[in-house]
Amino acid sequence: MFEILIKTPGKPETKGKLVPGVYRVGSSPASHLQLESPAVSARHAQFIVSETGLKVADMGGTNGTLLDGAPVGAEPVEATPGSVITIGDVEIAMKGPETSDASMEKRETPPSPAKLATSPKRKKELTSRLRATVDEFKQTKDANGIPILRISGIPSEARPLVQKIKKRAHVELITRLNLKRLAVSGVSEDELAEKAKKAIHEILSELSIPLPPGVKLSILERELVHEAIGLGPLEDLISMEDITEIMVNGPNHVYVEKDGVLLRTDTAFADDNQVAAAIERIVSPLGRRIDESSPMVDARLPDGSRVNAIIPPLSLVGPSITIRKFSKTPLQVSDLISFGSMTEKMAEFLDACVKVRKNIIISGGTGSGKTTLLNVISSFLPHTERIVTIEDAAELQLKQEHVVRLEARPPNIEGKGQVSIRDLVRNSLRMRPDRIVVGECRGGEALDMLQAMNTGHDGSLTTIHANSPRDALARLETLVMMAGFDLPLKAIREQIASAVTIIVQVDRHKDGTRKVSNISEITKMEGEVITMQDIFVFNQEGWTADGKITGRHSACGNIPTFMEEMQRARLNVDISIFRDEREGGMF
């Protein structure tokens, strides 16, 4: 946690604390850190706060951003305790654990950030702070032992009264200000935020109910503004890059997944209507709807994050939202290697498989990282080829230029106008694709995908839900049967064996880590059975003291049957990467 001292010309100094997260800094009321000065732009700068440091980046502010007198650009720069960040004419002094206000005022020349970062004292300071933060995090749990992630800073015992105040404020806000009408009339987002902020401030100042201890008026105002014109508590959670999943179980229970651990947050919506309003703001721009006649919806956020929402009468706890967040900067293969999800040899082999146009299926359970891995493997696709992607909700982030993105469409209120994945797969065959990438096969489109793979569209990619490579084949057979054709089982298996070459199995382990557990090759048919061989596997060896799985990826000693194809393509894949690395293994 970082303490800051804000010095605004003509105003008294104010202190604040920054917990880990991403903060928008500017004069706009929608900013997480609002600086009321004419020299500060509406969206001036950004603070990226972690448990061990703080970085600052300029977001195009008119008067620029300075760190210890040096200009800061769009690339985040590390700020250390004792540094001064200048935003317009406002100075923000960073306080360290051992830095007092008096020492800040006496400081004349700031120490070099590089010197501070590398000094033994600085390292010891960061280590002690990190341990203190971890100890505090472990001790902060609810009655059921679930860790609590503090976002709003409102004590749990004060939340019921805060919710009552927010409900009264919302009723009064609707009476005074018709936000929907203002939005439709063409009022800009900044003007809308300003009007809402002003009205909410007036409403709260007129309330006869005193605020509970530990609750600041500014925090309550911010929550109300977010709920009035934004996505409520989701605004803060979406901006925090280290959160991978957001789960809303009704208005009072908001959970997140961070570093593979499920946490409960101390934030909440005002009531069911505010959760429903957030869902409406997400799905409306996409032309989708949610109501009692259609109480479930799949959608996406502008950054590609996947959203599922379900409302009463199907949900008995109130409107429920699940958001699978995607990183603003897509993970690269180097990231997966550094995370321990795969090795360089495995990445080299998958790259070669894509280059020689082998059809690949990524298999895994829910939340195991199939789409992330598909995105990474898609980065191996050549820029010289035409790629067509087909998804239920567009979330792939391909960097190639020649990409056509297709998205399925649900039926309208009359039950008409639906365009399924299967329809798009069929249509894509007429679009002269070199590669077809299907986000997920979950129905009859599996048959069309197999036929495309067998009729000149080699090198295609897709994902499927299954718990092992062998289970993936069984599920693929089931999906083909869902196409509605009475095909013999042997004919289906021959189609699969002929079309699919590689199955990549990715699993989410009990410690929250995601790893590629198998890379298997489909070799041939023996009678009515599809034969396979493992190329690479992950072997679990044990657990660390802090509850993390230990193990290693290793080759199995099986040489791919298409090794000659890779050599003819001049890919220079060293045969030694397939040498059996397991104990007692043979090549």
C-alpha positions in Angstrom: 0.0 0.0 0.0 1.4 3.4 -1.0 0.7 6.6 0.9 0.6 9.8 -1.1 0.5 13.5 -0.2 -1.4 15.7 -2.7 -0.5 19.4 -2.9 -3.0 21.4 -5.0 -2.4 25.2 -5.4 -4.8 27.2 -3.2 -6.1 24.1 -1.4 -5.0 22.3 1.8 -2.8 19.2 1.4 -4.6 15.9 1.4 -3.3 12.4 2.2 -4.4 9.2 0.6 -3.5 5.5 0.3 -3.3 3.5 -2.9 -4.0 -0.2 -2.8 -2.8 -2.4 -5.8 -4.7 -1.7 -9.0 -4.8 0.7 -12.0 -5.9 4.3 -11.3 -7.1 6.9 -13.8 -5.8 10.3 -12.6 -7.5 13.5 -13.9 -10.0 16.2 -13.3 -13.0 14.1 -14.5 -15.3 12.9 -11.8 -15.0 9.4 -13.4 -11.3 9.4 -12.5 -10.2 7.1 -9.6 -8.0 10.0 -8.3 -9.7 13.3 -9.1 -7.5 16.4 -9.1 -9.6 19.6 -9.1 -7.4 22.0 -11.0 -7.8 23.8 -14.4 -4.3 22.7 -15.3 -5.2 19.0 -15.1 -6.9 17.3 -18.1 -9.9 15.1 -17.7 -7.8 11.9 -18.3 -4.3 13.1 -17.5 -2.3 10.2 -16.2 -2.4 6.6 -15.0 -1.0 5.0 -11.9 -0.2 1.3 -11.9 0.1 0.2 -8.3 1.4 -3.3 -7.4 2.2 -4.7 -4.0 5.9 -3.8 -4.5 5.9 -0.6 -6.6 4.1 2.1 -8.4 4.4 3.2 -12.1 3.1 6.4 -13.7 2.3 7.0 -17.3 1.0 10.1 -19.2 -2.3 9.7 -21.0 -2.0 12.8 -23.2 -2.5 15.5 -20.6 -2.3 19.0 -21.9 0.3 20.2 -19.4 2.2 16.9 -19.3 3.3 14.6 -16.4 6.7 14.9 -14.6 8.5 12.5 -12.3 11.1 14.3 -10.2 11.2 17.0 -12.9 11.7 14.6 -15.8 8.9 14.3 -18.5 6.9 11.0 -18.4 5.5 9.5 -21.7 2.9 6.9 -22.5 5.4 4.1 -21.3 5.0 3.5 -17.5 7.9 4.7 -15.4 8.7 3.4 -11.9 8.1 5.9 -9.1 9.9 5.3 -5.8 9.2 6.4 -2.2 10.3 10.0 -1.9 9.6 10.9 -5.6 7.3 13.7 -6.6 4.9 13.3 -9.5 3.8 16.6 -11.1 0.4 16.5 -12.9 -0.4 19.9 -14.3 0.2 22.2 -11.3 -0.6 19.5 -8.7 2.2 17.7 -6.9 1.8 14.2 -5.6 4.6 13.1 -3.2 5.1 9.4 -2.8 5.6 8.4 0.9 7.6 5.3 1.8 7.2 3.3 5.0 10.1 5.2 6.6 9.5 8.6 5.1 7.8 11.3 7.2 6.1 14.5 6.1 8.9 16.6 7.5 11.6 14.8 5.6 9.6 15.3 2.4 9.4 19.0 2.8 13.2 19.2 3.5 14.1 17.1 0.5 15.8 19.2 -2.2 17.4 16.8 -4.7 15.6 13.5 -5.2 17.8 10.4 -5.2 18.2 8.6 -8.5 15.3 6.0 -9.1 17.9 3.5 -10.5 20.1 4.0 -7.4 17.1 3.5 -5.1 15.9 0.4 -6.9 19.3 -1.4 -6.8 20.4 -0.4 -3.3 20.4 -3.1 -0.6 18.3 -0.8 1.7 15.7 -0.5 -1.1 15.5 -4.2 -1.6 15.2 -4.9 2.1 12.5 -2.3 2.3 10.5 -3.8 -0.6 10.9 -7.3 0.9 9.6 -6.3 4.3 6.7 -4.4 2.8 5.7 -7.3 0.6 5.8 -9.7 3.6 3.7 -7.3 5.6 1.2 -7.1 2.7 1.0 -10.9 2.4 0.6 -11.3 6.1 -2.2 -8.7 6.2 -3.9 -10.4 3.1 -3.8 -13.8 4.8 -5.4 -12.5 8.0 -8.2 -10.7 6.2 -10.9 -13.3 5.8 -14.6 -13.6 6.1 -16.6 -15.8 8.5 -16.2 -18.8 6.1 -12.4 -18.4 5.8 -12.5 -16.9 2.2 -9.8 -14.2 1.8 -11.3 -10.7 1.2 -9.8 -8.3 -1.4 -10.3 -4.8 -0.2 -11.5 -2.6 -3.1 -13.8 0.0 -1.7 -12.4 0.3 1.8 -15.9 0.2 3.3 -16.0 -2.0 6.4 -18.3 -5.1 6.1 -20.3 -4.1 9.2 -21.0 -0.7 7.5 -22.1 -2.1 4.1 -25.8 -2.7 5.0 -26.3 0.9 6.0 -24.3 2.1 3.0 -26.6 0.1 0.7 -29.7 1.7 2.3 -28.2 5.2 1.7 -27.3 4.3 -1.9 -30.9 3.0 -2.6 -32.4 6.3 -1.3 -29.9 8.3 -3.4 -30.7 6.3 -6.5 -34.5 7.0 -6.1 -33.8 10.7 -5.7 -31.3 10.7 -8.6 -34.0 9.2 -10.9 -36.4 12.0 -9.8 -33.9 14.8 -10.4 -32.0 13.5 -13.4 -33.1 11.3 -16.3 -29.7 9.9 -17.3 -31.1 7.8 -20.1 -32.8 10.7 -21.7 -29.6 12.8 -21.4 -27.6 10.0 -23.0 -30.0 9.7 -25.9 -30.1 13.4 -26.4 -26.4 13.3 -27.3 -24.8 14.7 -24.1 -21.1 13.7 -24.0 -19.8 11.2 -21.5 -17.9 13.8 -19.6 -20.9 16.1 -19.3 -23.1 13.2 -18.2 -20.6 12.3 -15.6 -20.4 15.9 -14.4 -24.2 16.2 -14.1 -24.4 12.9 -12.3 -21.6 13.8 -9.9 -23.1 17.2 -9.1 -26.6 15.7 -8.5 -25.2 12.9 -6.3 -23.2 15.3 -4.3 -26.3 17.4 -3.6 -28.4 14.4 -2.7 -25.8 13.0 -0.2 -25.4 16.4 1.4 -29.1 16.6 2.0 -29.4 13.1 3.6 -30.3 13.0 7.2 -28.7 9.6 7.8 -25.1 10.1 9.1 -22.4 8.1 7.3 -21.1 5.0 9.3 -17.7 5.2 10.9 -14.9 4.5 8.4 -16.9 5.5 5.3 -15.8 8.6 3.4 -18.3 10.7 1.4 -15.9 10.6 -1.6 -16.0 6.8 -1.7 -19.8 6.7 -1.6 -20.0 9.4 -4.3 -17.7 7.4 -6.5 -19.7 4.2 -6.1 -22.9 6.0 -6.9 -21.4 7.7 -10.0 -20.2 4.3 -11.3 -23.5 2.7 -10.8 -25.4 5.6 -12.3 -23.5 5.9 -15.6 -21.1 3.0 -15.6 -20.9 -0.7 -14.5 -20.9 -0.1 -10.8 -18.2 -2.0 -8.8 -17.1 -3.7 -12.1 -15.4 -0.4 -13.2 -12.7 -0.8 -10.6 -12.4 -4.6 -11.0 -12.1 -4.4 -14.7 -9.3 -1.9 -14.5 -7.2 -4.2 -12.2 -5.0 -6.2 -14.6 -4.1 -8.9 -12.1 -7.7 -10.0 -11.8 -8.6 -12.7 -14.3 -12.2 -13.4 -13.4 -15.1 -11.5 -11.9 -18.2 -13.2 -10.5 -21.3 -11.3 -9.3 -23.8 -13.4 -7.3 -26.5 -10.9 -6.8 -25.9 -7.3 -5.5 -24.1 -8.1 -2.2 -21.6 -10.8 -3.2 -18.9 -9.9 -5.7 -16.0 -12.4 -6.0 -12.8 -12.3 -8.1 -10.1 -14.7 -9.1 -6.5 -13.4 -8.6 -3.4 -15.5 -9.2 -5.6 -18.6 -9.4 -7.1 -17.9 -5.9 -10.8 -17.2 -5.4 -11.3 -14.0 -3.3 -14.4 -12.1 -2.0 -14.3 -8.4 -2.4 -15.7 -5.8 0.0 -17.6 -4.0 -2.7 -21.3 -4.4 -3.7 -24.1 -3.1 -5.9 -27.0 -1.0 -4.4 -29.6 -3.6 -5.3 -30.8 -6.0 -8.0 -31.8 -3.1 -10.3 -28.3 -1.8 -10.4 -26.9 -5.2 -11.4 -29.5 -5.5 -14.1 -28.6 -2.0 -15.3 -24.9 -3.0 -15.6 -25.9 -6.1 -17.6 -28.0 -3.9 -19.9 -25.1 -1.5 -20.5 -22.9 -4.4 -21.5 -25.3 -6.2 -23.9 -27.1 -3.2 -25.5 -24.3 -2.0 -27.7 -23.9 -5.5 -29.1 -27.5 -5.7 -30.2 -28.3 -8.4 -27.6 -31.0 -8.4 -25.0 -31.8 -9.9 -21.6 -35.3 -10.1 -20.0 -37.7 -12.6 -18.6 -38.4 -14.2 -22.0 -34.6 -14.5 -22.6 -33.0 -14.6 -19.2 -29.5 -15.7 -20.3 -27.0 -13.9 -22.5 -23.4 -14.2 -23.7 -21.6 -11.0 -24.6 -18.2 -9.3 -24.5 -16.7 -6.1 -23.3 -14.9 -3.7 -25.6 -11.5 -5.2 -24.6 -12.6 -8.7 -25.6 -13.4 -10.0 -22.1 -16.1 -12.7 -22.2 -19.4 -12.0 -20.3 -22.2 -14.3 -19.3 -25.3 -13.0 -17.5 -28.3 -14.7 -16.1 -31.3 -13.1 -14.3 -34.4 -14.3 -12.3 -36.4 -16.4 -12.5 -33.6 -18.7 -13.5 -31.1 -17.2 -11.0 -32.5 -17.5 -7.5 -29.8 -15.2 -5.9 -30.6 -12.2 -8.2 -28.9 -11.1 -11.4 -25.6 -12.9 -11.9 -22.6 -11.8 -14.0 -19.5 -13.8 -14.8 -16.7 -12.0 -16.7 -13.6 -13.9 -18.0 -11.1 -11.1 -18.4 -8.5 -10.9 -21.1 -5.2 -9.1 -20.9 -5.0 -5.8 -22.8 -1.7 -7.1 -24.2 -2.3 -10.7 -25.3 0.0 -13.3 -23.8 2.9 -14.4 -26.0 4.5 -17.8 -26.2 7.4 -16.4 -24.2 5.0 -15.6 -21.4 3.7 -19.2 -21.3 7.2 -20.5 -21.2 8.1 -18.1 -18.3 4.9 -19.1 -16.4 6.0 -22.8 -16.7 2.9 -23.6 -18.9 5.1 -25.1 -21.6 8.8 -25.4 -22.6 10.7 -23.9 -25.5 10.9 -27.3 -27.1 7.1 -27.7 -27.0 6.7 -24.2 -28.4 9.2 -25.0 -31.2 7.3 -28.2 -32.1 3.9 -26.5 -32.1 5.3 -23.7 -34.3 6.6 -26.3 -36.8 3.1 -28.1 -36.7 1.5 -24.8 -37.7 4.1 -24.1 -40.4 3.5 -27.6 -42.1 -0.2 -27.0 -41.9 -1.2 -29.7 -39.4 -4.7 -29.5 -38.0 -4.6 -28.8 -34.3 -7.3 -29.3 -31.6 -6.8 -27.7 -28.2 -8.6 -29.7 -25.5 -9.3 -28.7 -21.9 -11.8 -28.1 -19.2 -13.7 -24.9 -18.4 -11.3 -22.1 -17.4 -8.2 -24.1 -18.3 -6.9 -21.6 -20.7 -7.9 -23.1 -24.1 -8.7 -19.7 -25.7 -5.5 -18.2 -24.4 -3.5 -21.0 -25.8 -5.4 -20.9 -29.1 -4.5 -17.2 -29.3 -0.8 -18.0 -28.7 -0.7 -20.8 -31.3 -2.5 -18.5 -33.8 0.4 -16.1 -33.5 2.4 -18.8 -35.4 0.2 -18.4 -38.5 2.0 -16.7 -41.4 1.1 -13.1 -42.2 0.9 -14.1 -45.9 -2.2 -16.2 -45.5 -5.9 -15.4 -45.3 -7.3 -16.3 -41.9 -11.0 -16.6 -41.0 -11.9 -16.7 -37.3 -15.4 -17.9 -36.1 -16.6 -17.4 -32.6 -19.7 -17.2 -30.4 -18.4 -14.0 -28.8 -15.4 -12.5 -30.5 -12.4 -12.6 -28.2 -9.4 -13.9 -30.2 -6.8 -11.2 -30.6 -4.8 -12.2 -33.7 -2.0 -9.8 -34.8 -2.0 -10.8 -38.4 -3.3 -8.2 -40.9 -5.3 -10.5 -43.3 -7.9 -11.7 -40.8 -11.7 -11.9 -41.3 -13.5 -12.1 -37.9 -17.0 -13.7 -37.9 -19.3 -13.8 -34.8 -22.4 -15.8 -34.3 -25.8 -14.1 -33.7 -28.5 -15.3 -31.3 -32.2 -15.3 -32.3 -34.2 -12.0 -31.9 -37.2 -11.6 -29.6 -39.4 -13.5 -32.2 -37.0 -16.4 -32.2 -35.7 -15.6 -35.7 -32.5 -14.3 -37.3 -30.2 -16.7 -35.5 -26.8 -17.4 -37.2 -25.0 -20.3 -35.6 -21.4 -21.3 -35.6 -22.2 -24.1 -38.0 -23.7 -21.6 -40.5 -20.5 -19.5 -40.3 -18.3 -22.5 -40.8 -20.2 -23.4 -43.9 -20.0 -19.8 -45.2 -16.3 -19.5 -44.5 -15.6 -22.2 -47.0 -16.8 -19.8 -49.7 -14.5 -17.0 -48.5 -11.3 -18.5 -49.9 -9.6 -19.1 -46.4 -6.1 -20.4 -46.1 -6.8 -21.2 -42.4 -10.0 -21.5 -40.4 -9.9 -20.8 -36.7 -13.0 -21.8 -34.7 -13.2 -20.5 -31.2 -14.9 -23.6 -29.9 -16.6 -26.7 -31.4 -19.6 -27.5 -29.2 -22.2 -28.9 -31.7 -22.9 -30.0 -35.2 -20.3 -27.6 -36.6 -17.7 -30.3 -35.6 -18.7 -32.3 -38.7 -18.3 -29.3 -41.0 -15.0 -28.5 -39.4 -13.7 -32.0 -40.0 -14.9 -31.9 -43.6 -13.1 -28.5 -44.1 -9.9 -30.0 -42.7 -10.2 -32.9 -45.1 -10.9 -30.9 -48.2 -8.0 -28.5 -48.6 -8.2 -26.3 -45.5 -5.2 -27.9 -43.7 -3.6 -26.0 -40.8 -6.9 -25.2 -39.1 -7.3 -24.7 -35.4 -10.1 -25.1 -32.9 -10.8 -25.9 -29.2 -13.0 -28.5 -27.5 -14.1 -29.3 -23.9 -12.5 -32.5 -22.7 -10.3 -33.8 -19.8 -7.7 -35.7 -21.8 -6.6 -36.3 -25.4 -8.5 -39.6 -25.5 -11.6 -38.0 -24.1 -11.3 -35.2 -26.8 -11.7 -37.9 -29.5 -14.8 -39.3 -27.8 -16.3 -35.9 -27.4 -15.6 -35.1 -31.0 -17.4 -38.2 -32.1 -20.4 -37.1 -30.0 -20.4 -33.6 -31.5 -20.3 -35.1 -35.0 -23.4 -37.2 -34.2 -25.2 -34.0 -33.1 -25.0 -32.8 -36.8 -28.1 -34.9 -37.4 -26.6 -37.4 -39.9 -26.8 -41.2 -39.2 -23.1 -41.9 -39.8 -21.5 -45.2 -38.8 -19.1 -44.8 -35.9 -16.2 -46.2 -38.0 -16.8 -43.6 -40.7 -16.7 -40.8 -38.0 -13.5 -42.1 -36.6 -11.9 -42.4 -40.0 -12.9 -38.7 -40.6 -11.3 -37.7 -37.3 -8.1 -39.7 -37.9 -7.7 -38.3 -41.4 -8.4 -34.7 -40.4 -6.9 -34.1 -37.0 -3.1 -34.5 -36.4 -2.3 -32.9 -33.1 -4.3 -32.7 -29.8 -2.9 -30.2 -27.2 -4.3 -30.9 -23.7 -4.3 -27.9 -21.3 -5.3 -28.3 -17.7 -5.9 -26.1 -14.7 -4.4 -27.6 -11.6 -5.5 -27.4 -8.0 -3.1 -24.6 -7.2 -4.7 -22.4 -9.9 -1.8 -22.8 -12.4 -2.5 -23.7 -16.1 -0.2 -26.0 -17.9 0.0 -27.9 -21.2 -0.2 -31.5 -19.9 -0.1 -33.4 -23.2 0.8 -32.8 -26.8 -0.4 -36.0 -28.6 -0.3 -37.1 -32.2 -3.1 -39.1 -33.9 -1.2 -41.7 -35.9 -3.7 -44.0 -37.7 -6.6 -46.4 -37.4 -6.2 -49.9 -36.1 -9.5 -51.7 -36.8 -12.1 -49.3 -35.3 -9.8 -47.7 -32.8 -7.9 -44.4 -33.3 -4.3 -44.8 -32.2 -2.3 -42.0 -30.6 1.2 -41.3 -29.3 2.3 -38.7 -26.7 5.0 -36.4 -27.9 5.3 -34.3 -24.7 3.8 -34.7 -21.3 3.8 -32.9 -17.9 4.8 -35.0 -14.9 3.8 -33.8 -11.5 6.5 -34.4 -8.9 5.1 -32.9 -5.7 4.1 -29.7 -3.9 6.0 -26.7 -2.6 5.6 -25.4 1.0 3.3 -22.6 -0.2 0.9 -25.0 -2.0 2.2 -24.8 -5.6 2.6 -27.9 -7.8 6.1 -28.9 -8.8 6.9 -31.0 -11.9 8.4 -30.8 -15.3 7.5 -31.2 -19.0 9.4 -33.9 -20.8 9.5 -35.5 -24.3 8.3 -39.1 -24.5 10.8 -40.4 -27.0 8.2 -40.7 -29.8 9.2 -39.1 -33.1 6.2 -37.5 -35.0 5.2 -39.4 -38.2 5.5 -36.2 -40.2 9.1 -35.5 -39.3 10.1 -35.8 -42.9 7.5 -33.2 -43.9 9.1 -30.7 -41.4 12.6 -31.4 -42.9 11.3 -30.9 -46.4 9.8 -27.6 -45.3 13.3 -26.6 -44.1 12.1 -26.0 -40.5 15.3 -27.4 -39.1 13.6 -29.1 -36.1 16.2 -30.9 -34.1 15.2 -34.5 -33.6 16.9 -34.4 -30.2 14.0 -32.4 -28.7 11.9 -35.6 -28.8 14.5 -37.6 -26.8 12.8 -39.2 -23.8 13.7 -37.2 -20.7 11.8 -39.2 -18.2 13.5 -41.5 -15.7 14.2 -44.8 -17.4 12.9 -43.6 -20.7 14.3 -44.5 -24.1 14.6 -42.7 -27.4 
